[in-house]
Amino acid sequence: MSTSQHRKMLIAAAIGAALIAILAQITIPFPIVPNTAQPLGIGLIAVILGKRYGTLSVFLYCLLGAIGIPVFAGMSGGFGIILGPTGGYIVGFTLAAYVVGFFTSRFPNSYTAAVIGAILGVTVIILLFGLIWLKFQSQMSWSAAFSAGVLPFIFTNPIQAVAAALLGQRIKGAMSKAGVLREI
C-alpha cells in the first residue's frame, strides 16, 4: 500500500472513531447499561474499513474514551467508565470489529450473508463480554445481570447489525469506486 493510501486509511479510521462517538450519544436510557447506536457504528466501520483499519478505528475510539475524552454514552469518558458496569461491552468492541472485518474479507462471495452473520455473531460476543463484566463488577446474580445487560438489547442489536451490514456494503462500494478507499 502506498504512503498516500495508508494516510487515507488512517484518516478514515479516525473519522470512524468520531462516528462511533457520535452514535454513542444516541441513547435509549436503561437503569444500568444504556442502549446506544454504538453497535451500528462498530459494524459499519468494520465492514467499510476491514479488519486492520476497522479494528484500529474502534481501538482509537476506546482509547480516546479511556483517556477521558467524552466519547462514551452520555458524553462520558475516563478509565473509570471502562472499569464500571459497561466496561465489558467497551472491551468487546475492539474484538468485535476485528471479527467482522475478518469475516467480510474472508467470505467475499457470500458477502451479504457473511456480513450479517458476522455482525450478529459479534453482537453475541459484545453481549457476552458485557454480561460477564456486569455480573462480576456489579456483584449481581447471573439472572439479574442477564436482565439488565442482555435483555434490553435482544431486539435493537440485531436490527443494528443488519443495518450496519447493508449500509456498510453500500458505503464501502461507493468509497471504493470513488478511489477513497482501497479494496480490503
C-alpha positions in Angstrom: 0.0 0.0 0.0 1.3 3.4 -0.9 2.0 6.0 1.8 -0.8 8.2 0.4 -3.3 5.3 0.6 -2.1 4.4 4.1 -2.7 8.1 5.1 -6.2 7.9 3.6 -7.0 4.8 5.6 -5.6 6.3 8.8 -7.8 9.4 8.3 -10.8 7.1 7.6 -10.0 5.2 10.8 -10.0 8.5 12.8 -13.3 9.5 11.1 -14.7 6.1 12.1 -13.8 6.7 15.7 -15.6 10.0 15.6 -18.7 8.4 14.0 -18.8 5.8 16.8 -18.5 8.6 19.4 -21.5 10.4 17.8 -23.6 7.2 17.6 -22.8 6.5 21.3 -24.8 9.6 22.1 -28.0 8.2 20.5 -29.3 6.5 23.6 -32.3 4.7 24.9 -31.7 5.1 28.7 -31.9 2.0 30.9 -31.0 1.9 34.6 -27.6 0.2 34.4 -26.5 -0.2 30.8 -27.7 2.4 28.2 -28.9 1.1 24.8 -26.9 3.1 22.2 -26.2 3.1 18.5 -22.5 2.1 19.1 -23.0 -1.4 17.7 -24.3 0.2 14.5 -21.2 2.3 14.3 -18.8 -0.5 15.1 -20.4 -2.8 12.5 -20.4 0.0 9.8 -16.7 0.8 10.5 -15.6 -2.8 10.5 -17.5 -3.6 7.2 -16.2 -0.4 5.5 -12.6 -0.4 6.7 -11.9 -4.1 7.2 -10.2 -5.9 10.0 -7.0 -3.8 10.1 -8.3 -0.3 9.9 -11.7 -1.1 11.4 -10.1 -2.5 14.5 -7.7 0.4 14.7 -10.7 2.8 14.5 -12.6 1.1 17.3 -9.4 0.8 19.4 -8.8 4.5 18.9 -12.4 5.2 20.0 -11.9 3.1 23.1 -8.5 4.8 23.8 -10.0 8.3 23.5 -12.7 7.4 26.0 -10.2 5.7 28.3 -8.0 8.9 28.5 -11.0 11.0 29.4 -12.4 12.4 26.2 -16.2 12.2 26.5 -16.9 9.8 23.6 -18.8 7.1 25.5 -22.6 7.1 26.0 -23.9 10.1 27.8 -20.8 12.2 26.9 -18.8 10.2 29.4 -15.1 9.3 29.4 -12.3 8.1 31.6 -10.8 4.9 32.6 -13.4 4.6 35.4 -16.1 4.0 32.7 -14.1 1.1 31.4 -13.8 -0.3 34.9 -17.5 0.4 35.6 -20.6 -1.7 34.7 -20.4 -1.0 31.0 -16.7 -1.8 30.6 -17.2 -5.3 29.3 -19.1 -4.0 26.3 -16.4 -1.5 25.6 -13.7 -4.1 25.8 -15.7 -6.4 23.5 -16.0 -3.6 20.8 -12.4 -4.0 19.5 -12.6 -7.8 19.2 -16.0 -7.3 17.5 -14.5 -5.0 14.9 -11.7 -7.5 14.2 -14.1 -10.5 13.8 -16.4 -8.6 11.5 -13.5 -7.3 9.4 -12.1 -10.8 9.2 -15.3 -12.4 8.0 -16.1 -9.7 5.5 -12.8 -10.2 3.8 -12.7 -13.9 4.2 -16.0 -14.7 2.5 -16.4 -12.1 -0.2 -18.6 -14.3 -2.5 -21.4 -14.7 0.1 -20.8 -11.1 1.2 -24.3 -10.0 2.4 -25.0 -13.3 4.3 -21.4 -13.4 5.7 -21.6 -9.8 6.9 -25.0 -10.1 8.5 -23.9 -13.4 10.2 -20.6 -12.0 11.4 -22.2 -8.9 12.9 -24.9 -10.9 14.6 -22.2 -13.2 15.9 -20.2 -10.3 17.1 -23.3 -8.9 18.8 -23.3 -12.1 20.9 -19.6 -11.6 21.7 -20.2 -8.0 22.9 -23.2 -9.0 25.0 -21.3 -11.9 26.5 -18.3 -9.7 27.4 -20.8 -7.2 28.8 -22.8 -9.8 30.8 -19.7 -11.4 32.4 -18.2 -8.0 33.2 -21.5 -6.6 34.6 -22.1 -9.7 36.7 -18.7 -9.5 38.4 -18.2 -5.8 38.5 -21.7 -5.1 40.0 -21.8 -8.4 42.0 -25.1 -9.3 40.5 -26.6 -12.7 40.1 -26.4 -14.2 36.6 -30.1 -13.7 36.1 -30.0 -10.0 37.3 -27.0 -9.3 35.0 -28.8 -11.0 32.1 -31.9 -9.0 32.7 -30.0 -5.7 32.9 -27.2 -6.3 30.4 -28.6 -8.6 27.7 -32.4 -8.5 27.5 -32.6 -4.7 26.7 -30.5 -5.4 23.6 -32.2 -8.5 22.2 -34.3 -6.5 19.7 -32.3 -3.5 18.9 -28.8 -5.0 18.3 -29.9 -7.4 15.6 -31.7 -4.5 13.8 -28.4 -2.5 14.1 -26.4 -5.5 12.8 -28.5 -5.9 9.6 -28.5 -2.1 9.1 -24.7 -2.0 9.5 -24.2 -4.8 7.1 -26.4 -3.4 4.4 -25.3 0.3 4.8 -21.7 -0.7 5.2 -21.7 -2.6 1.9 -23.1 0.3 0.0 -20.8 2.9 1.6 -17.8 0.7 1.1 -18.7 0.2 -2.6 -19.2 3.9 -3.1 -15.9 4.8 -1.4 -14.0 2.2 -3.3 -15.5 3.3 -6.6 -14.5 6.9 -5.8 -11.0 5.8 -5.0 -11.2 7.0 -1.4 -11.0 3.5 0.0 -8.7 0.7 -1.1 -10.3 -2.8 -1.6 -9.8 -4.7 1.6 
